[in-house]
């Protein structure tokens, strides 16, 4: 059924989107009149606050910065590993460049953050070296995990590129890098892939980031359309009715099909996700992408945190954090969950709790108890450093 769903979604042009206020469908332009840079996940104000806090020794930034700088990704001797074709089979088997590409993208972002704090040009030049190595080499992604691999890598690349191009500025190869994002990455994932929610949410995140860097409103709108269709179909709210929402064109028509797609879970509660009963690791991937796209959207002028999307994010964070910290009831996943949410809560927690003042007891306990949140070595990186209690 997952492959059937993926084919159906890929064949469906996403012209009908779920409105941010929830439930009703409309055709909308989401791109701003003028893009803000740097504007993928972190803004200039957030970066400035991060830098000030690190330099002042303020927590949690100082501890998070020290952890980042102690990682392999921050080493000035880091060597990129570009490939013309990255081949990733199921669970990255075979793994021909999969880990290398994801980690190189994270390294470029890490080096760009290190430059922002230190203003040491060696870090900016290392980020450029990594990005130039890939933009001069990569041609394609192949095998079963091609879409997910492309999305994960293309979620990290624009974060680094935004800082280097629009703040550091001295990057002659930025145009070639943009061509790579459009021709190799966007062209691979623009049709989306709905086999699971975390796949499609990561695809949406990558497309949105590419749209910002390229200042391409059509690409940005494509990513936001996928996102706004998928978020309500990934996180359940009781206002949805007796069954979760589905993505238009998904082919999920019956209760049995929907329950099967939700990992056999037949009882639904606020904050349950489509992959909760699979495991919290993959659930965390989806939650991270929801928060990260919402943060980029906020920077670009449209704040989704006070909308239906923000409420779904709040409930998803709280639900998963609760059962990371306590045993589940018998009705949830047959009374047993596979924990491992990962470093994915800082962005949503900061936006909803610190900016909007919403009490989030379980999310707060999980977030503060896992600081500094570092990287999952896939596409989530250093969010305690960039967003932990950051008011900007």
Secondary structure, DSSP 8 states (H G I E B T S, - for coil): -HHHHHHHHHHS---SEE-TTSS-EE----S-SS--SS-SS--HHHHHHHHHHHHHT-TTHHHHHHHHHTSGGG-TT------SEEEE-GGGSSEESHHHHHHHHHHHHHHHHHHHHH--HHHHHHHHHHHHHHHTT--EEESTTHHHHHHHHHHHHHHHHHHIIIII---TTHHHHHHHIIIIIIHHHTT---SSHHHHHHHHHHHHHHHHHHT-HHHHHHHHHHHHHHHHHHB--GGG-SS----TT----SHHHHHHHTTT--S--TT-BTTTTT-HHHHHHHHHHHHHHHHHHHHTT---TTSHHHHHHHHHHHHHHHHHHS---TTSGGG-------S--HHHHIIIIIIT----HHHHHHHHHT-S--B-SSS-B-HHHHHTT---
